Structure formats: structure tokens, C-alpha cells
């Protein structure tokens, strides 16, 4: 029976291996500290946070998220630890709320590995605080209990850590916020929020009530499901416990049942039309995938949700496999240590037999995990094969026949494809990377040596050229996604080095003006867009949209910047930062084509700009992370096939539609 705690109340814990679930409705930082008998945190190595998520017996989330799952194994904590404090904090410098009083009250629960809830606490009464100690697990006379704390700190993480006796509180707080900012900058954006009863885990009707997808090894779990029925699910990560009551020789299950095809949905005021359904599968076989079997108001929305379901399933099944292999390796190491610790078995046939048995068990566990992975991969590959041909142009690859039937749309699609994602375990399974429209953040197309194998094999000039080709392909997609006259593109090319790559844009006539060159060109374009942002912001704040100048271009704006920082002075850099921060809210977006090392002369002044933009690369690179388990996904840009004229053909239609409007 669940104990609903109030501030100061405690409750005994039923078992040593636990999961702490946090739901806040908005992205927050979750961490934990270990304390001695006096509750003192002895050093930074006693703090688990996004930059250092693992401690003995404790694992926390790697990123800021609205929902977290923290794994705790009380039996694995050091003997000197008598207290585990669960910390929540608001990320700084990312445009979110600055105090907990602006959010719904965070909800925290303590559950067993079987999902049974032992205790819960709603952290109420917070106002100006930006950090809070939500719960503490403490040991008293050999018994572990949980206490609802709810102690808030207006001074944020630094004040909270200092209150727990940590000498390096300010330094660690800054490091945590830097790790969070970096994680948010490199994270694949989360899908839109869903209603409380929407389960992002795709379940079949054959799965029994209460069955859970599980990874292995007892590692931290941060599931995509909401921690409470009253909260909106947002990305977390798959749970990773062993099955309840598992014996030492019983391997954890890598997953339960095959991936199914009941996708997430969004609801507004009326139920959406039913999605297509696959014919019943023969007994013992997985259901046949159907394009658009997610729920939604339109086929476009169904396909969008289906792509996100595939992305999540691939992340989860891969996490299950990796955790299963880790479990097998750990078990092998433990059994070999046991053999070596017994003098009687170090030599002779008994020792050899024990070692061979341990390795055979290891191989069996790995083979089982691989079989489950291959089963799930086969289902996802089958789904991708039916989904890809059905995608609309905005979601489709340039090689998709949908582009041959392209017509300028009458309304903006809900998302745009900016590349493909895959994992090392599934190099042939590509998941479209979709970003919502209108863009919430700009793009930084890295033209430098990012460290990937593909980048290291290319000359600097080749990388810069590939980066501009990628920028033009993205700009063409954006132009093609918007109705005629509703998207305007500006280009800054100070030295004219991108002229060849820009030819499809310049020759088709879709640019607002020829690419700006030299210092004067840079100044003029930045001044024009900065003024537009200022005017629109003032009109919105004053409720006087009718007062905007009649010659103001009200279309969405995109600024492509090549060869940064060539031709930029300090004022121009400041204007770029202003456009990156304030522009998206009023329809001005930034696409930087630059090498961060070349821009390093400006020092930390450009760090906020770098973090504000989504970094993509012109070659395959594993720099993006998912918001569930933090997998390093390999990103590949979406480029037209070699020799294809599809981009020019699409831009010709866009230009013709603009001319028909007299633009």
C-alpha cells in the first residue's frame, strides 16, 4: 500500500533495490548526494549528477528532463554512507522558468523494481526556490527509511550543496549546469507532449497487464512513461532492473515480448479518426507493420508519431541489449574471481571446468540478448520499409519519389526532416530525424574536423564545401515546406567562398537578395533582421500588430551565415547572438556554417550561441544523444543523390509560386 507522505513524514523502505521517479512537467535537473552519519557530503565524488551520473549503488539521469527515474541499490552503497538525498534543480541559461513557484508541484515516488509504489511525495509550497531537496533515504539502526524533505533554496544548487557541507559547492554547481547545458545542446529534440493517459511505450494487446519492458543489470531507469497518472509523459529512458525475486543464476530479461505497433497519439478537443490497422498476424508471428498506424488528426501526424515510436523503440531495445551484455560480463568476472579466490580451484581440472562453465554461461546470456535484439531489429526494419515510402515530402528523403510529385503546399507541415539517425548495433536501420516547424532553434552546421572518422579523412576545403552543400539542402527543404511567399532566405557569404554551393538558391531566384559580401554586406543584413525582430517584438508586446510598417516582410526568415567569423566584428557577433536568442519567437532563424575552432578567438562569448543552435554535421558523426538513455546516435545529413536535379526542380517550383504572387 502506498504511503502518501507530507513534509517531515517518514516511511520504511520495503527492499534494497529501488527506483525513484520524478515528474515535474518541465525539464529539471535531478541528482543525488551521499551523506555520512551527520549528513555531510564529504566531497564531489559523493554527488551523482548529469556530468557524473554513476556512483556505487546509485545512478541518476544524464540530462535535464521533465520525468526522471533514478536507480538506487542500498546494499551496494559504501558502509560510510548513511543518507541519500534526492536533489532537484532548475537548469539555468536555457530560457526555462527560474523558480519552482512557476511550475506545477514536482511529484516524487519511491518504487520497487516490480513497479509497486512504496511512498510518494508532492513537493508543495515552493516559490522563489530554484533548487530543492525532495526526499532523503536514511539508515537508522540498520533499517532504511524514506523521509519527505521539501527543503528549497533560492540560491540554487550552490546554496543547497553548501548547506550539505560540500566545500566545492559553487564549483560543482557550475560544472553541473555546464553539463546540463551541453546535454541539452546536443540532444535530439523531444516529441510534443502527450496527454496523461498516452503511453509512449508501444504495447500489443497480447501483453499482459502489468508487464514491463526491462533492460538488465539493475542500472538506472528513466522510462518514457509518466511517473504519475496526473503528469504529462516526456522523454526519460528505459528501465533496467532484473526481474523481481530473480536468483543469482537467473539472467535478467532483455525485453518482454516483441515490439508492437500501438503508437503514441496527441489529442485536443475531439477524438482523432482511427488509424489504419494491420490484418491479424498468424499465431506466434509479429503483426505486420502498417504506415500511419499511430493515432493523430491526419496521416501526417500519424506518420510523425510513428517515426518517433520507431526512434524510441530502437533506443530502448539497444539499451536492453547493451545492459544484458554488461550483466553477462559482470557475472563472468564475479564467477572467475570466485574461482581464483579458492586455492583448491586455482589449478587442476576443477578450476578449468569452473572457468569453462562461467564462460559458457556468459556466451549463453550474450546469445540470448543478441537474439532478442535481432528479433526487435527485424520488426523495426520491416516497419521502416513500409513507413519510408509513405512519408510526405517534408519527412521524406531526397531520393523518395514523393519529391517527384512535389507541389508547393497550402499550409506548413508539422515537422521537417534534417537527417537520419542510427546506432552501431543497427547501421542499416535509419530513423528520420524530424524537427518541429516553425523551428524552435537554429542550426550550426559544423564545417570543421569534428573528430568523426569521415571528417578526419577529408581535407578542410572539402569539409567546408560539404557543409555549404548541407546548408543549401536544408534551406531548400525549408523553402519547399512553406506556402508560397511565407519563407524568406538571406545569405551572408563575406568572402564569396560559398558561391558554387549556393548556385541552386541564387540561380532559382528564391533568395531575398544576392548573398551579402564584405563587412558592409554583413552589417546591412544583420541590421535589417535585428530591426525586424525589434519591431515585431514591440508590436506583440503592445498588441499593435497593425502598426507594423507596410513594407515589413512578415514571412518566416532564415539567415544563412557562411565562413564565420570572417567579416564579423564584435557588434556583428552580438547581433548574431541576439538573433539566435530572440529571433525564433518572432520568426527569424539562424543557420551557421562554421568551424567552432575558427570562432574560438571570440572566447566564451560565443558559447551561448553554440548551445542555442542544434549542431549537425555534413558527414556522419555520433555527436547527438537521445533524451532517454543518452545513446550516442550517428547523424547523417539528408543530401540529394549524386547527380540528382531534385533540389533545383523543387526550388524552380518555389520560385514560380513566388513570382505568381508578385514577389
N, C-alpha and C positions, 0 to 999 in steps of 0.2 A: 504494500500500500504506500502511495506516495505521500511524503511529508511536505506540505507547503509551508516553507519557513518564512518567518518575519525577521527583521533585523535583530541580531543578537542571539537568535534561537539556534540550537544545535540538534544534531541527529546522528545516531551511529551509522556507520557505513557497513553494508552487508558483505562486501568482499574486497579483495585487494586490488583487483584489476578493474578499472573504472573508465568511464568516458564522461567528460564534462562538456555539455552542449551549451552554446551561447547563441542567442538570437537578438539582434538589435535593430533590424530594419534598414540600417545604413552601414556602409563599411566602417568597421572599427578595428583596432589592433587588439589582439588577445595574447597574453603571455602568462608566465607564472614564475614565482620566486620560491626558492627553498630556504627555510629558516631553521636555526638551531633551537635549543630549548627556550631561549629568550626571544625567539622570533627574529633574530638578527640575520641578515643576508651577509655572508662573510666575504663575498667577492663577486665579480661579474660572472665567474664560472658557475654561480648559483642562480643565474637568471636565464630562463628559456624565453626567447623572443624571436621575431621573424628573421633576424640576422643570424641567430644561433638557436634553431628550434629544438635541438635534442639534448637532453640531459639523462643520466641514468634513471630509468623509471618514469620519464616524463617526455612528452613530445607535444609541441604546440604548432599552430598554423604558421605557414611561411609568408603569408600575405594578409593585408587588411581585407576583411570581408564582412558581410552582414550576418553570416552564420559561421560558427566555428565548432569544431569538435577536437577537444584536447584529450589525449590518451595519458592515463596515469596508472602505473603499476606500483602500488605502495610497497610491495615486497621487494622491489628492485631498488628502492631509494637507499642511499647511504645511511648507515646507522646513526650518523650525527644529525640527520635531518629529522625534525620533529614537526615541521609545519610546511604546507604547500599553499601559497597564496595565489589566487587567480586574479590577474590584473586585466583591466580593460582600459583602453585609451583611444582618444580620437586622433587620427592622422593629421599632421599639420602640413600646410602649404599645398593642399590638393583641392582647394575650393569647397570642401565639405563644411559641416557645422563645426563651430569652435567650442561648443559646450553641450553637455549631455542633456541639459534642460530643453534643447531644441529637438531632441529625438524622443521617440517612444521609449518607455522604460525598458532597459535591457532585461532579458529573461535568461536565467542560468539554471541548468538542471544537472544532476549527477545520476548517471545510469550505469547499470551493469552491462556486460558485453552482450547479453541477450536482449538489450533494449529496454529492460524493465527499469522504471524510474524510481530511484530511492528518495531523492529530495529535490525540491525546486525552490527558486527564489526570484522574485521580480524586484529589481533594484529601483525602488521608487525614491522620490524626494530629492533628486539631483537637479541642480540649477546651473550655476556657473562653472561647475567642475568639468574638467576635460580628461580626468583620469579617475579610476575608482578601483578599490579592492573589492571585488564582488563576493567571493567566497574564500574560506580557508579550510583546508583539511588539516587536522591536527591530531597528534598522538598523545593520549593521556592514559597512563598505567597500562601500556601495551595495546590499547584499543584506539582505533582510528575513528574520528568523527568529522562531520562537516558542520561549519558554522556560517550563517548568513552574516556578512560584514557590512557591505554597502558604504564603506568609508570613501568619500570623494575628495579630490584635491583640485583646487582651482589652478594651482601651479603646474599641473600636468604630471607627466612621467617623472621628471626630475624631482619634484617635491615628494611624490609617492615613494620613489626608490630611496631618497634620502631619509624619509621617515622610517624606513625599514633598516636603517643603519649602513647603507651602502656608501662607502667613501667616494666612489667614482660615479655618483648618481647622475650628474649633469652630462658627463662624457658619454655614459652608456645611453642616456635618454636621447642624445643627439644621434648616436650610432643607430639606435632602433628606428628613429624617424627617417634617417637616411636609407636604411634597408627597406622600410615600407615604401618610401617614395620610389626607390629603384624598382621594387617589385611591381608597383602599380604602373610604372612607365613601361615595363617590358611584358606586362600581362596582356594576353588576349582578352578583349573586352567581353564582359558577361552579357548573356542574352537579356531581354527585357524582363521585368518582374512578372511573376505569375500569381494567380490567386491562391489563397491559403490551402485549398484542397488539391492543388495541382502537384503531382509527384513527378519530379524530373527524372526519376529512375523509371525506365521503361519495363513494365511488368506484363506477363502473359496471364490469361485467365487461369491457366493451369497451375500457376504458382500459388501455393497455399498461403492463407492469411498468416502474417507474422514472419514469413520467410524473409531473410535479409541477404542482400549481396554482401559477400565478405571477401576481403583480401586476407593476407595471412601474416603471421609473425607477431601479432599484438602491437603493431605500430599504430601511430596516431591516425584517427579517422576524422575527416571533415566532410560529411556527406552533403550531397546537394539537397537533401530533404531538409525541411524546416525542423528546428528543434521543438517547436510547439505548434499546436493547431492554429494558434492565432497569429502566427508570424508568416511573412512572405518569404518563400524559399529563394535563396540566391546561391551562387556557386560556393561550394565547400570542397570536399574531396571524399573519396570512398572510404568507408570504414574498414578497419583492418584487424579485427580481433580473431582469435581462434574460436572454434565453436565452444559453446558453454559445456563445462564438465569434460572437456577433452582430456584424455590421458596423455602421458608423456610421449607415448608411441603413436598417438593419433595425429596425423598431419592436419593442419587447418585446411579448410576448403578454399580453393582459389576463387570460386564463384558458385552460385546456386542456380542451376538451370541455364538455358541458353538465353542470349539477348532476345528480347521480343520487340514488338513494333507498336506499342501503345505510347505514342509520343506526348510531350507536354503540349499545353494549349494556353491561349490567352482568352479572357472573357471581358466583356464590357457590360452592356445592358441587356443583351439578348443572347440566347444560345446560338453558336455558330452552326452552319449546316454540317451534317455528318460527313466525315472523311471517307475516302474510298477504303474498302476492306478487301483483304486477300481471301481467296477461297480457302476453305478449311484444309489444313495440312493433314496428310495421312498420319496415322498414329506413329509416334516415335520420330517424326520429322519436324524440323523447324518450319514455321509458317513462311510462305513465300512473300518477299517484300513487295510493297506497292508504293509508287511515288505519290507523295502527298497524303500519306495516311496519318499525319499529325492533324490535330484539330486546329481550326482557325477560321477567320471570316472569309478567306479567299484561298485559292490554290497557292498563290504566292506566299501567304502567311503559313500555310501548311508546310510548304517546302522549306521555308526558313526554319520553322520549328523542327522539322525532320533533320535538317543538316546539323542543327545544334544537338539533337539527340544522338546522332552518329558521333559527333565530336566528344560528347560526354561519355558515351559507351566505350569508345576507343581508349579514352583516358582511364576509365575505371578498370577495364579488363587488362590493360597493360600494367596498371598499378597492382592488380591482383597477381599477375604473373611474376612481376619483379619481387613482390613481397614473398611469394611462395618460394622462389629461388633463394632469397635471403634466409628464409626459415630453414630450408634444406641445408644451406651452407653452415648456418649456426648450429644446427643439430649435429651435423657431421663433425664439426670442430669440438663440440661438447663430448661426443662419444669417443673421439680419438684421444681427447685429454683424459677421459676416464680410463681408457686402456693404458695410457702411458703412466698414469698415477699409481697403477697397481703393479708392483715389482714382479708379481708372478706372471703377468701377461705381457711384459715388455719383450720377451724373447720366446722363441718356440712357436709351435703351431697354434697354440691357443690365442696368442696375440695376433698372429696373421689372420686367423679366422675371424676374430672380432673386428679387425680393421676392414677386412673384405666385406663383412656384413654391414658395417656402417656405411661404406661407400656404395654398396648395393642399395641400401635404403635411401641414400641421398639421390642416386640416379633414378630410383623409382619415383620419388617425390617430384624431381625436376621433370621427368617424363609426363607425370600426371598433369602438372601445371602447364606444360607445353601443349598437351592435348586439349586442355580447356581453352587455352589461348587460340590455338588453331581453329577450334570449333567456332569461337566467337568471331575471329577474324573472317572466317568463311562467310558467316552471316552478314557481317558488315560490308564485305566485298560485294556480295550479292545485292545488298541494298544500294551501294554506291552505283552499281551497274544499271539500276533502274532509275535512280534519282538524277544522275548527271544528265542524261538526255532530256529529262523533263524540266530542267531549270529554265527560268526566263532569262533573257539576255543579261540583265543586271547581275544575276547569280552565276551565269554560265561562263565556262572557259572560252577563250577566243576561238578555239577550234570547234566549239559547239555549233551545229547547224542552225541554232536559234538566231545567231547573228546574221545569217544569210537572209532571213526573213525580217530583219530589224526594221521597225518604223519608229519615228520619234514619238515618245509616249505622251499621253494626255495628262498623266499625273506622276508624281515622284514615287519610285518603288520604295519599299521599306528598308532595303539594305543593298549593299554593293559588294561584289567580290574583289578583294585586293590581293589574293594569292591563295596558295594551298598549304596545308599543314600535314605533316606525317611524323611518325615515331620510328626509331631504329628497328623495333620489332615488326614493323609493317611498312617497309619502304615503298611498296606498290599501292598502298591504300592511301589515297589523297582525300583529305577533307577540305571542302571550300572554306576559306576564311572570309566571313561576311562581317561587314561593319554597318551599323545603322546609319540611315540618312534622315535628316541632314547630319553631316559629320559633327561629332561632338569634340573631336580633336584632330589636329592636322597630322601630316606625315613627315618624318625625317627619313629620306632615302639615303642610306649611308654609302658614300662613294669611296670610302677608304678601305683599308685592309682590316676587315672585321675579325680576323682570326679563323674564319672558316677555311676548310681545305680548298674550296672553289676559289675564294678570294686570294689565297696565297699563291695560287697557280696563275694569276692574271697580273699583267702589268698595270701600273697606276692609271695610264691613259685608257686602257681597256675598261677598268672598273668605272672610271668617270663616264665614259661613253655608255656603258651598260646602265649606270644609274640614271642618266638622262633618258635613255630608251624606256626604262621602267616608269619614270615620271610622266612621259608622254602617254604611255599606255594607260596609266591611272587617270590622267586628265581626260583622255578620250572616253573612258568609261563613265566618268562623271558627267561630261557633256552629253553623252548618249542617254544617261539615266534621267535627265531633267527634260521637262517640256520645253518647247522652242522659246528661246529668249529668257529663260529662268535661271540660267547659269552662265557666268561671265568669267573668263580666264585671263589673267595678266601674267606676264613673264618678265623677270629680271635676269638678264644674262650680261653682266657688266663687260666681259671681255669678248663676247660673241662666240665662246668656245662650244656652246650647245647648238649652234645653227643647224648642223646636219641632223641631229636627233629631233629638233623642233620642226623640221620641214613639214611633217604631216599637219601640224597645227597652223603653221604660217601659210602654207600653200592652200589650205582649205578655206582660209578666211574666218576661222572660228574665234580667233583671238580678238580681244577688245582693242588692241593696238599692237604694232610691231614690238618685239621684245626690247625692253629698255636696256640701253648700254651706257657704260661710263657712270661716273659719280652723279652727274646731273640726272641721268635717267633713273638711277636708284632713288635719288631724293624725290623726284617728281611722283613716281608710283607710290612710294611709301606715304608721302604727304597726302595723296589723293585717298588712299584706303584708310589712313588714320582719321582723316576728316570725316569720311563716311561713317566709321564706327562711332565717332563722337556725336555726329548729327542724329544717327538712329537711336543711340542710347538716350540722348536728351529728349527726343520725341517720345520714346517709350516711357521714360520717367514722368514726363509732363502730360502724357496722354494726348499728345498733339501730333499724331501721325500725319494729319492733313497738312501740317505746316512744313513738311519736308520740301526742299527745293524741287521744282518740277523736272529739272534735268538730272536728278539723282537716280542712279541705276539701282533699282530695288531688287534686282536679281541676286541670287547667291553668288559670292565672289570667291575665286580661288587665285592665290598668288603663288606662282612657281618661282623659286629663287635658286639659281644655278651659281656654282663657283663661289659660294660664300666662304670666307669673308672678303673676297676681292671686291673693291669698290664700296665697302661699308665703313663709315666712321662710327664713333661712339653714339651719335644721335640716331643713326640708322639702325644700329643694333638695339637701342632702346625701343625704337618704333616696332621692330620685329617682335620683341618680347611682348609689347603691348598688343599687337595683332594676334599673337598666339594665345594670350590670356583672355582678352576681351572680344576678339573677333568672332569666334564660333557662336556666341549667344546672339549676335546680330547678323549672322550670315556671311562672315568673312573668314576664310580658311587659308591655312598656310601649308605649302609643300616645299620643304627644304631639300635640296640636293647638295650634300656637303659631307666632308670628311671631318669628323669631330676633332681629330688631331690638328688639322689645319686651323680649326676655330679655337684651339686651346689658348691662343695668345690673349683672348679676352678673359681667360681665367674663369673663376666661378660665376661670373656674371651671366654666362650662357647656360649654366646648369639647369635653372628653371625652364628655359626654353627647350632644352633637350628632354627634360622629363615631361613637359606638356605635350610633346608630339609622340606619335606612335612610330617607333623605329622599324623600318623594313629595309630589306637589302635587295640588290639587283641580282644576287646569286644565292644559292641555297645556304642557309645559316640557321643554327639551332639556338637563337637568342631569345625566342619567345617562350613564355610559360603559360600554362593553363591556370585558371583560378581555382582548381580543385585540389590537385596534388603537387602542382609545380613542376610537372614534366617539362623537360627542355624539348620543345617541338621544333622540328626543322621547317623553316618557312621557305617557300619558293614563290617568286613573283609570277603573276599571270601575264605572260607575254604572248603576242601573236606568233603563230608558227612561222618559221623561216620562209621568206619569200611571199608570205601572205599579204594581200592588199585589204584585209578586212577592216583595219583601222582607218585607212583612207576612205574606204567606201562608207563606213559609218559616219565619219566626220563630214563627208560630202552631203549626206542626208541632213545632218545637223545644220550645216551652213545653208543649205537650200531652205530649210524651215525657218531659219533666222531671217533670210532675205525676204521670205514671204510676209514677214511681219514688219518689213522695212527697217531692219537693224543691220 
